[in-house]
Amino acid sequence: MRKSGGAALRETLMSVPRAVQRTVGLVPGVRAFLRERLTIEQAEAGIREALERRAEHFLRRVRTEVFAAPHSPYRTLFRWAGCEYGDLESSVHREGVEKTLSQLARDGVYLTSDEFKGKRPVARGTLSFRVMPEDMASRDVHFGLVTASSGTMNRPIRSLVTLGWLAQRALVMAVFFKAHGLWDRAHAIYDGILPSGGGVNNVLIYARLGVPVERWFTRPGSVDPWVPRQYYGLMTRAIVSTVSRFGPGPVHLQPIDPADVARIVRWIQRVHHRGQGVCIATAASNAARIARTAVEMGVSLAGTTFITTGEPLTEEKRKVIERAGAVPTPRYAYGGGVNIGLGCADPADVDDHHVNEYLLALLPHPQSLLSEGPPIHPLLCTTLHPAAPRLLINVESGDYATVSRRTCGCALGAVGLTLHVSAVRSFEKLTSEGMNYYSLDLFGLLEKTLPGEFGGGPGDYQLVEEEDHRGQTHLTLRVAPTVGPVDERRLLSRAHEELARGSRGNRMMEDVWRRAGTLRVRREMPYATPRGKVLPLHIPR
């Protein structure tokens, strides 16, 4: 359910006092957080211990936050499934955490992405009720960083990220640095300030490891009203100042316009000239944009690693980045600071991640989303660790992927993180002319097929679902003006041809859309989120 502009504005303004309350005393807490530097030996030991206690952690959280909490939305679902705590405990001890969660999903104990975000009521047979993300907040969490997701497809989700949770996330980051040889690099971040959580979370986690962030290249363009914008700017500067004073080194905030990433390329050049490698954490679209700019400038990025976040690291983005001499490795997170996985150092696929099983459980839903066509099994996420500020039990991430267990030989696998997830894609739904279409491989169409035939590259093409003045829903194919002259009729024909591939339903949908003139072309830059992500499908909130 979409909120009016006035309601959304009131909600944003009301969020500031709550954010202030929850960040009281945070700066002194950051000082204590920074005093305890984490070694690689401590990180590996901490992960192994948490892996051994997964079942214990899960049962304790469910007992105290679900079965001892009558108003928990999960309690309602467990009751619907006829599962009491004793049944759950017996199943976990007998079958293990994952098999128990899979059976719970079959019995209706899960939340779809729309249900979790409050967009639709939770509906199981005759049972119907509504939840909001804040209903899943841990009762023991009172203070932390108030962040918000980018709202790529939906209303942003506000979350509370605690220093205790960041301390646990730092464990796997230490092993990740070891696996990829990143300890001695010059580190930078290209991400937004608060309420975006990516930049500030990285600054704090890196400082916990004793790794200075030389540059935090920030993106302009906050859409928040003046009051929250000032608050988030103040909080960002306070944390940066504290880390610069009590952490491993000064953090230099440097605003960068998306059209001027050449400044980042020149910084990389300066670091390379002093004989040091570079590591930059940023959205995959930003990494590709920096790499393309470097190629145009004639600058080699050899010795540079991009930790790509926020969107899938596709084969086409990988090619663009490697063409500049750099190396990409992905990180997969779920909105609200739930870091699901980090890139394997011996990958079997371009976006091969090690799942952070010491913090959470990840499994495909046992039932397919569609009755025909390719099977889509949405990923279900469950937070296990007691430090997680939000309890998720079989909550859809909005993605589907390949999940497998294998021994790879890199440091992440050696510590016990042997579950891998790859080929991560969204299954967002397009709706027009009464027809639904699940966008399964728009990356292939918009990053490979169309650029290969009409020019451009990743980030130059995007489908946008929008209404005209008559209330008619259209799918607009945005094409960046930088692509150059394009035969729009041939482009539309090619897009229709690709959208019709796959199931009988896709062919029927494409025929209806073709007859109704639903698909159209517009020569404008694709929408980018405040973090710089350019996703293949944009649905305005």
TIKERO-94632 format. One record per residue (C-alpha): residue in one letter; x, y, z. Coordinates in steps of 0.05 Angstrom, whole numbers. Each point is the difference from the previous one (the first is absolute). Example, Ala and Ser with C-alpha at 12.3 -4.5 7.8 and 13.67 -1.06 7.14 Angstrom:
<pts>
+----+--------+--------+--------+
| aa |      u |      v |      w |
+----+--------+--------+--------+
|  a |    246 |    -90 |    156 |
|  s |     27 |     69 |    -13 |
+----+--------+--------+--------+
</pts>
This chain:
<pts>
+----+--------+--------+--------+
| aa |      u |      v |      w |
+----+--------+--------+--------+
|  m |      0 |      0 |      0 |
|  r |     32 |     65 |    -24 |
|  k |     -1 |     59 |     48 |
|  s |    -18 |     71 |    -21 |
|  g |     55 |     51 |     -5 |
|  g |    -25 |     36 |     63 |
|  a |     -4 |    -64 |     40 |
|  a |     70 |    -20 |    -21 |
|  l |     27 |     69 |     18 |
|  r |    -32 |     -3 |     69 |
|  e |     29 |    -69 |     12 |
|  t |     69 |     24 |    -20 |
|  l |     -3 |     61 |     46 |
|  m |    -27 |    -42 |     58 |
|  s |     58 |    -49 |     -9 |
|  v |     51 |     53 |     22 |
|  p |    -19 |      3 |     74 |
|  r |     -1 |    -76 |      3 |
|  a |     68 |     -2 |    -34 |
|  v |     29 |     51 |     50 |
|  q |    -26 |    -42 |     59 |
|  r |     32 |    -63 |    -28 |
|  t |     68 |     32 |    -14 |
|  v |      8 |     32 |     69 |
|  g |     67 |    -21 |     28 |
|  l |     22 |    -31 |    -66 |
|  v |     63 |     41 |     -8 |
|  p |     29 |    -22 |     67 |
|  g |    -20 |    -71 |    -19 |
|  v |     40 |      7 |    -65 |
|  r |     62 |     17 |     40 |
|  a |     -7 |    -65 |     40 |
|  f |    -15 |    -37 |    -64 |
|  l |     66 |     25 |    -31 |
|  r |     43 |    -17 |     60 |
|  e |    -11 |    -75 |    -11 |
|  r |     39 |    -14 |    -63 |
|  l |    -16 |    -67 |    -33 |
|  t |     55 |    -48 |    -22 |
|  i |     -8 |    -52 |    -54 |
|  e |     10 |    -55 |     52 |
|  q |    -56 |     28 |     43 |
|  a |    -45 |      7 |    -62 |
|  e |     10 |    -72 |    -21 |
|  a |    -12 |    -26 |     70 |
|  g |    -63 |     42 |      8 |
|  i |    -30 |    -26 |    -65 |
|  r |     15 |    -73 |     18 |
|  e |    -32 |      9 |     69 |
|  a |    -62 |     33 |    -28 |
|  l |     -7 |    -56 |    -53 |
|  e |      1 |    -52 |     56 |
|  r |    -55 |     38 |     38 |
|  r |    -47 |     14 |    -59 |
|  a |    -56 |    -46 |     25 |
|  e |      7 |     26 |     71 |
|  h |     -3 |     72 |    -23 |
|  f |    -61 |    -12 |    -43 |
|  l |    -40 |    -36 |     53 |
|  r |     16 |     51 |     53 |
|  r |    -23 |     58 |    -44 |
|  v |    -64 |    -34 |    -21 |
|  r |    -16 |    -20 |     72 |
|  t |      9 |     70 |     28 |
|  e |    -22 |     43 |    -59 |
|  v |    -56 |    -43 |    -29 |
|  f |    -30 |    -49 |     48 |
|  a |     10 |     45 |     61 |
|  a |    -28 |     60 |    -39 |
|  p |    -75 |     -8 |    -11 |
|  h |     -3 |     58 |    -49 |
|  s |     56 |    -25 |    -45 |
|  p |    -24 |     -8 |    -72 |
|  y |     41 |    -64 |     -4 |
|  r |    -39 |    -27 |     60 |
|  t |    -63 |      6 |    -42 |
|  l |     32 |    -38 |    -57 |
|  f |     27 |    -55 |     45 |
|  r |    -70 |     -8 |     30 |
|  w |    -30 |     -4 |    -70 |
|  a |     50 |    -55 |    -17 |
|  g |    -16 |    -38 |     64 |
|  c |     72 |      5 |     24 |
|  e |     16 |     10 |     74 |
|  y |     69 |     13 |     28 |
|  g |     10 |    -72 |     20 |
|  d |    -15 |    -23 |    -72 |
|  l |     50 |     51 |    -27 |
|  e |     54 |    -20 |     50 |
|  s |     -8 |    -74 |    -16 |
|  s |      3 |     13 |    -75 |
|  v |     63 |     43 |      5 |
|  h |     36 |    -53 |     42 |
|  r |    -23 |    -56 |    -46 |
|  e |      3 |     32 |    -70 |
|  g |     43 |     62 |      8 |
|  v |    -15 |     73 |    -10 |
|  e |     -7 |      2 |    -76 |
|  k |    -46 |    -61 |     -7 |
|  t |    -44 |     27 |     56 |
|  l |     -5 |     68 |    -33 |
|  s |    -17 |    -32 |    -67 |
|  q |    -57 |    -40 |     32 |
|  l |    -25 |     63 |     36 |
|  a |     -2 |     35 |    -68 |
|  r |    -43 |    -57 |    -28 |
|  d |    -46 |      9 |     60 |
|  g |     -8 |     75 |    -12 |
|  v |     52 |     28 |     48 |
|  y |     32 |     51 |    -46 |
|  l |    -10 |     71 |    -24 |
|  t |      1 |     22 |    -72 |
|  s |     38 |     63 |    -17 |
|  d |    -65 |     39 |     -7 |
|  e |    -27 |    -27 |     66 |
|  f |     63 |     17 |     38 |
|  k |      0 |     72 |    -27 |
|  g |    -73 |     10 |     18 |
|  k |    -22 |      7 |    -72 |
|  r |    -48 |    -58 |      5 |
|  p |    -34 |    -37 |     57 |
|  v |     28 |    -67 |     22 |
|  a |    -50 |    -50 |    -28 |
|  r |     -1 |    -74 |     17 |
|  g |    -68 |    -32 |    -14 |
|  t |    -51 |     36 |     43 |
|  l |     55 |     34 |     40 |
|  s |     15 |     73 |    -18 |
|  f |     40 |     53 |     37 |
|  r |     50 |     55 |    -15 |
|  v |     72 |      9 |     23 |
|  m |     54 |     53 |     -8 |
|  p |     76 |     -8 |      1 |
|  e |      4 |     33 |     69 |
|  d |    -44 |    -56 |     29 |
|  m |     61 |    -46 |     -8 |
|  a |     48 |     44 |     39 |
|  s |     34 |    -34 |     58 |
|  r |    -29 |     21 |     67 |
|  d |     71 |      5 |     29 |
|  v |     23 |     53 |    -50 |
|  h |     -7 |     72 |     20 |
|  f |     58 |     40 |    -29 |
|  g |     35 |     -1 |    -67 |
|  l |      7 |     32 |    -68 |
|  v |    -65 |     15 |    -35 |
|  t |      8 |    -18 |    -73 |
|  a |    -47 |     -8 |    -59 |
|  s |      3 |    -44 |    -62 |
|  s |      5 |     36 |    -67 |
|  g |    -73 |    -16 |    -17 |
|  t |     20 |    -25 |    -69 |
|  m |    -68 |    -33 |    -11 |
|  n |    -39 |     18 |     63 |
|  r |     -6 |     49 |     57 |
|  p |     67 |      1 |     37 |
|  i |      5 |    -46 |     60 |
|  r |     27 |     34 |     63 |
|  s |     44 |    -43 |     43 |
|  l |     40 |      5 |     64 |
|  v |     72 |    -24 |     -7 |
|  t |     36 |    -11 |     66 |
|  l |     74 |      1 |     14 |
|  g |     -7 |    -71 |     27 |
|  w |    -27 |    -23 |    -68 |
|  l |     56 |     36 |    -37 |
|  a |     51 |    -34 |     46 |
|  q |    -28 |    -68 |    -22 |
|  r |      1 |     21 |    -73 |
|  a |     73 |     21 |      8 |
|  l |     19 |    -73 |     12 |
|  v |    -15 |    -23 |    -71 |
|  m |     28 |     64 |    -30 |
|  a |     67 |    -16 |     32 |
|  v |      1 |    -69 |    -32 |
|  f |    -25 |     30 |    -66 |
|  f |     60 |     48 |      0 |
|  k |     46 |    -59 |     13 |
|  a |    -31 |    -41 |    -57 |
|  h |      8 |     56 |    -51 |
|  g |     65 |     30 |     25 |
|  l |    -31 |     68 |     18 |
|  w |     33 |     15 |     67 |
|  d |     55 |     43 |    -29 |
|  r |    -42 |     37 |    -52 |
|  a |    -19 |     74 |      2 |
|  h |    -74 |     -3 |     13 |
|  a |    -55 |     46 |    -24 |
|  i |    -76 |      0 |     -1 |
|  y |    -46 |     31 |    -52 |
|  d |    -68 |      2 |     33 |
|  g |    -51 |     47 |     31 |
|  i |      1 |     28 |     70 |
|  l |    -55 |    -16 |     51 |
|  p |    -55 |    -22 |     -4 |
|  s |     34 |    -46 |    -50 |
|  g |     34 |    -51 |     44 |
|  g |     53 |    -27 |    -48 |
|  g |     52 |     54 |      8 |
|  v |     -2 |     11 |     75 |
|  n |     -4 |    -75 |     14 |
|  n |     63 |    -12 |    -41 |
|  v |     37 |     58 |     34 |
|  l |    -15 |    -30 |     69 |
|  i |     14 |    -73 |    -19 |
|  y |     65 |     18 |    -35 |
|  a |     22 |     41 |     61 |
|  r |    -16 |    -60 |     45 |
|  l |     50 |    -39 |    -43 |
|  g |     52 |     56 |      6 |
|  v |     -8 |     16 |    -75 |
|  p |     -4 |     75 |    -16 |
|  v |    -48 |     25 |    -53 |
|  e |     41 |     52 |    -38 |
|  r |    -59 |     27 |    -40 |
|  w |    -74 |     -2 |      8 |
|  f |    -26 |     26 |    -67 |
|  t |    -71 |     20 |     15 |
|  r |    -57 |      6 |    -49 |
|  p |    -43 |     64 |      2 |
|  g |    -75 |      3 |    -10 |
|  s |    -36 |    -18 |     65 |
|  v |    -75 |      3 |    -11 |
|  d |    -16 |      9 |     74 |
|  p |    -30 |     66 |     25 |
|  w |     46 |     52 |     32 |
|  v |     -7 |    -22 |     73 |
|  p |     17 |    -74 |     -8 |
|  r |     53 |     18 |    -52 |
|  q |     35 |     45 |     51 |
|  y |     -5 |    -53 |     54 |
|  y |     29 |    -56 |    -43 |
|  g |     56 |     46 |    -24 |
|  l |     17 |     18 |     72 |
|  m |      0 |    -73 |     22 |
|  t |     44 |    -21 |    -58 |
|  r |     51 |     55 |     15 |
|  a |     -1 |    -18 |     75 |
|  i |     16 |    -73 |    -15 |
|  v |     53 |     17 |    -51 |
|  s |     32 |     49 |     49 |
|  t |      0 |    -52 |     56 |
|  v |     30 |    -54 |    -46 |
|  s |     52 |     49 |    -25 |
|  r |     21 |     17 |     71 |
|  f |     -4 |    -68 |     34 |
|  g |      5 |    -48 |    -59 |
|  p |     59 |    -23 |    -44 |
|  g |      3 |     65 |    -41 |
|  p |    -38 |     60 |    -26 |
|  v |    -60 |    -10 |    -45 |
|  h |     -5 |     53 |    -55 |
|  l |    -71 |     14 |    -24 |
|  q |      1 |     22 |    -73 |
|  p |    -65 |     15 |    -37 |
|  i |      1 |    -28 |    -71 |
|  d |    -51 |     14 |    -54 |
|  p |    -19 |    -64 |    -38 |
|  a |     22 |     35 |    -64 |
|  d |     69 |     14 |     28 |
|  v |     27 |    -68 |     20 |
|  a |     64 |     18 |    -36 |
|  r |     21 |     30 |     67 |
|  i |     -3 |    -70 |     29 |
|  v |     42 |    -26 |    -57 |
|  r |     53 |     54 |     13 |
|  w |      1 |    -18 |     74 |
|  i |     12 |    -73 |    -19 |
|  q |     57 |     23 |    -44 |
|  r |     33 |     38 |     57 |
|  v |     -4 |    -61 |     46 |
|  h |     30 |    -45 |    -54 |
|  h |     57 |     49 |    -10 |
|  r |     20 |     -8 |     72 |
|  g |      2 |    -76 |    -10 |
|  q |    -64 |    -21 |     35 |
|  g |    -61 |    -38 |    -24 |
|  v |    -71 |     26 |      7 |
|  c |    -66 |    -29 |     26 |
|  i |    -65 |     38 |    -11 |
|  a |    -68 |    -21 |     27 |
|  t |    -58 |     26 |    -42 |
|  a |    -62 |    -20 |    -39 |
|  a |     14 |    -44 |    -60 |
|  s |    -26 |     54 |    -48 |
|  n |     49 |     50 |     30 |
|  a |     58 |    -49 |     -7 |
|  a |    -17 |    -10 |    -74 |
|  r |     -6 |     75 |    -10 |
|  i |     68 |     13 |     32 |
|  a |     31 |    -55 |    -43 |
|  r |    -30 |     28 |    -64 |
|  t |     25 |     69 |     17 |
|  a |     70 |    -28 |     13 |
|  v |      1 |    -34 |    -68 |
|  e |    -22 |     66 |    -33 |
|  m |     56 |     36 |     37 |
|  g |     51 |    -52 |    -20 |
|  v |     14 |    -18 |     73 |
|  s |     13 |    -71 |     23 |
|  l |    -35 |    -23 |     64 |
|  a |     46 |    -60 |      9 |
|  g |      9 |    -11 |     74 |
|  t |    -71 |     24 |     16 |
|  t |    -54 |    -43 |     31 |
|  f |    -73 |     22 |      1 |
|  i |    -45 |    -29 |     54 |
|  t |    -66 |      6 |    -37 |
|  t |    -64 |      9 |     40 |
|  g |    -73 |     16 |     -5 |
|  e |    -16 |    -36 |    -66 |
|  p |     23 |    -63 |    -36 |
|  l |     70 |     -4 |    -28 |
|  t |    -18 |    -23 |    -70 |
|  e |     45 |    -29 |    -53 |
|  e |     -4 |     64 |    -41 |
|  k |     20 |     44 |     59 |
|  r |     57 |    -47 |     16 |
|  k |     26 |      7 |    -72 |
|  v |     -3 |     76 |      3 |
|  i |     38 |      1 |     66 |
|  e |     52 |    -50 |    -22 |
|  r |     10 |     36 |    -66 |
|  a |     29 |     57 |     42 |
|  g |     47 |    -48 |     35 |
|  a |    -39 |     -3 |     66 |
|  v |    -29 |    -60 |     36 |
|  p |    -72 |     -1 |     28 |
|  t |    -25 |    -42 |     58 |
|  p |    -73 |      3 |     24 |
|  r |    -35 |     10 |     66 |
|  y |    -73 |    -19 |      9 |
|  a |    -42 |     34 |     53 |
|  y |    -74 |      4 |     17 |
|  g |    -31 |     68 |     18 |
|  g |     10 |     18 |     73 |
|  g |     73 |    -18 |     10 |
|  v |     -7 |    -75 |     -9 |
|  n |     65 |    -19 |    -35 |
|  i |    -16 |    -66 |    -33 |
|  g |     65 |    -17 |    -35 |
|  l |     68 |     21 |    -26 |
|  g |     36 |    -18 |    -64 |
|  c |     39 |    -65 |     -5 |
|  a |     74 |      7 |    -16 |
|  d |     -4 |    -63 |    -42 |
|  p |    -68 |     11 |    -33 |
|  a |    -39 |    -50 |    -41 |
|  d |    -43 |     56 |    -28 |
|  v |      8 |     75 |    -11 |
|  d |    -42 |     16 |     62 |
|  d |     19 |    -60 |     44 |
|  h |    -11 |     20 |     74 |
|  h |     15 |    -36 |     65 |
|  v |    -63 |      4 |     42 |
|  n |     12 |     27 |     70 |
|  e |    -30 |    -61 |     34 |
|  y |     28 |     19 |     68 |
|  l |    -50 |     58 |     -1 |
|  l |    -59 |    -26 |    -40 |
|  a |    -33 |    -56 |    -39 |
|  l |    -15 |      6 |    -74 |
|  l |    -41 |    -49 |    -40 |
|  p |    -44 |     -2 |    -62 |
|  h |    -75 |     -3 |     13 |
|  p |    -21 |    -73 |    -10 |
|  q |    -58 |     22 |    -45 |
|  s |      9 |     36 |    -66 |
|  l |    -29 |     69 |    -10 |
|  l |    -29 |    -17 |    -69 |
|  s |    -44 |    -58 |    -21 |
|  e |     29 |      0 |    -71 |
|  g |     65 |     22 |    -32 |
|  p |     68 |     -3 |     33 |
|  p |     -4 |    -16 |     75 |
|  i |     13 |     59 |     46 |
|  h |     15 |    -18 |     72 |
|  p |      5 |     65 |     40 |
|  l |     58 |      4 |     49 |
|  l |    -22 |     -2 |     73 |
|  c |     44 |     33 |     52 |
|  t |      0 |    -14 |     75 |
|  t |     44 |     38 |     49 |
|  l |     30 |    -47 |     53 |
|  h |     51 |     40 |     38 |
|  p |    -23 |     34 |     65 |
|  a |     34 |     65 |    -22 |
|  a |    -45 |      8 |    -62 |
|  p |    -44 |     61 |     14 |
|  r |    -58 |    -29 |    -39 |
|  l |    -28 |    -71 |      4 |
|  l |    -15 |    -27 |    -68 |
|  i |    -31 |    -69 |     -8 |
|  n |     -7 |    -25 |    -71 |
|  v |     -6 |     71 |    -28 |
|  e |      5 |      6 |    -76 |
|  s |     56 |     45 |    -25 |
|  g |    -35 |     12 |    -67 |
|  d |     54 |    -40 |    -34 |
|  y |     11 |    -71 |    -26 |
|  a |     67 |    -33 |    -10 |
|  t |     41 |    -64 |     -4 |
|  v |     17 |    -27 |     69 |
|  s |     52 |    -55 |      7 |
|  r |     50 |    -27 |     50 |
|  r |     72 |    -11 |    -22 |
|  t |     72 |      3 |     24 |
|  c |     37 |     54 |    -39 |
|  g |     66 |      6 |     36 |
|  c |     -1 |     75 |     15 |
|  a |      5 |     28 |     70 |
|  l |    -75 |     10 |      6 |
|  g |    -13 |    -73 |    -14 |
|  a |     57 |    -22 |     45 |
|  v |    -34 |     34 |     60 |
|  g |    -63 |    -41 |    -11 |
|  l |    -42 |     44 |    -46 |
|  t |    -12 |    -52 |    -54 |
|  l |    -70 |     20 |    -23 |
|  h |      3 |     39 |    -65 |
|  v |    -52 |     43 |    -35 |
|  s |      7 |     24 |    -72 |
|  a |    -40 |     24 |    -60 |
|  v |    -39 |     46 |     46 |
|  r |    -57 |     34 |    -37 |
|  s |    -63 |     38 |     19 |
|  f |    -69 |    -25 |    -19 |
|  e |    -36 |     67 |      1 |
|  k |    -66 |      0 |    -36 |
|  l |    -21 |     45 |    -58 |
|  t |    -75 |     12 |     -5 |
|  s |    -37 |     31 |    -59 |
|  e |    -63 |    -12 |    -40 |
|  g |    -21 |    -49 |     55 |
|  m |     61 |    -44 |    -16 |
|  n |     55 |    -18 |     50 |
|  y |     70 |    -13 |    -23 |
|  y |     56 |    -23 |     46 |
|  s |     65 |     32 |    -22 |
|  l |     49 |    -58 |      6 |
|  d |     58 |     19 |    -45 |
|  l |     -6 |     73 |    -18 |
|  f |     75 |      6 |     12 |
|  g |     12 |    -44 |    -60 |
|  l |    -45 |     43 |    -44 |
|  l |     22 |     68 |     25 |
|  e |     74 |    -11 |     14 |
|  k |     18 |    -49 |    -56 |
|  t |    -50 |     -8 |    -56 |
|  l |    -20 |     73 |    -12 |
|  p |     70 |     30 |     11 |
|  g |     29 |    -53 |    -45 |
|  e |    -47 |     18 |    -57 |
|  f |    -13 |     74 |     11 |
|  g |     61 |     26 |     38 |
|  g |     15 |     22 |     71 |
|  g |     11 |    -45 |     59 |
|  p |    -25 |    -18 |     70 |
|  g |    -41 |     57 |     30 |
|  d |    -21 |     30 |    -67 |
|  y |    -67 |    -36 |     -6 |
|  q |    -57 |     -6 |     50 |
|  l |    -73 |    -19 |      2 |
|  v |    -45 |     47 |     39 |
|  e |    -71 |    -15 |     21 |
|  e |    -40 |     66 |     -1 |
|  e |    -70 |     28 |    -12 |
|  d |    -19 |     54 |    -50 |
|  h |    -50 |     56 |     12 |
|  r |    -57 |    -47 |    -18 |
|  g |     19 |    -50 |     53 |
|  q |     27 |    -49 |    -53 |
|  t |     59 |    -41 |     23 |
|  h |     59 |      0 |    -48 |
|  l |     68 |    -34 |      0 |
|  t |     50 |     52 |    -22 |
|  l |     67 |    -24 |    -26 |
|  r |     48 |     55 |     21 |
|  v |     62 |      5 |    -43 |
|  a |     57 |     45 |     21 |
|  p |     12 |     57 |    -50 |
|  t |     74 |    -18 |      1 |
|  v |    -15 |    -64 |    -38 |
|  g |     -7 |     41 |    -64 |
|  p |    -50 |     -8 |    -58 |
|  v |    -46 |    -60 |      8 |
|  d |    -53 |    -29 |    -46 |
|  e |    -57 |      3 |     50 |
|  r |    -48 |    -43 |    -40 |
|  r |     52 |    -56 |     -6 |
|  l |     18 |      9 |     74 |
|  l |    -73 |     -9 |     21 |
|  s |     -8 |    -60 |    -45 |
|  r |     62 |    -32 |     30 |
|  a |    -24 |     14 |     71 |
|  h |    -68 |    -32 |    -15 |
|  e |     34 |    -61 |    -29 |
|  e |     42 |    -10 |     63 |
|  l |    -58 |     12 |     48 |
|  a |    -41 |    -54 |    -35 |
|  r |     53 |    -53 |     14 |
|  g |    -11 |    -54 |     51 |
|  s |    -70 |    -21 |     21 |
|  r |    -66 |      0 |    -35 |
|  g |    -22 |     54 |     49 |
|  n |     57 |     45 |    -23 |
|  r |    -20 |     -8 |    -73 |
|  m |    -73 |     16 |     17 |
|  m |     22 |     61 |     41 |
|  e |     45 |     26 |    -55 |
|  d |    -56 |     -7 |    -52 |
|  v |    -48 |     41 |     44 |
|  w |     53 |     53 |     14 |
|  r |     18 |      5 |    -74 |
|  r |    -73 |     10 |    -21 |
|  a |    -11 |     52 |     56 |
|  g |     64 |     38 |    -15 |
|  t |     23 |     -9 |     71 |
|  l |     74 |      2 |    -15 |
|  r |     32 |     65 |    -22 |
|  v |     70 |     31 |     -6 |
|  r |     25 |     64 |     33 |
|  r |     70 |     29 |     -9 |
|  e |     15 |     17 |     72 |
|  m |     52 |    -22 |     51 |
|  p |    -24 |    -60 |     40 |
|  y |    -21 |     12 |     72 |
|  a |     55 |    -10 |     52 |
|  t |    -11 |     -9 |     74 |
|  p |     35 |     46 |     51 |
|  r |     54 |    -55 |      5 |
|  g |     10 |      2 |    -76 |
|  k |    -33 |    -66 |    -16 |
|  v |    -30 |     -5 |    -70 |
|  l |    -46 |    -60 |      1 |
|  p |    -33 |    -29 |    -63 |
|  l |    -70 |     13 |     27 |
|  h |    -22 |     64 |     34 |
|  i |    -69 |      4 |     32 |
|  p |    -12 |     70 |     29 |
|  r |    -24 |     -1 |     72 |
+----+--------+--------+--------+
</pts>
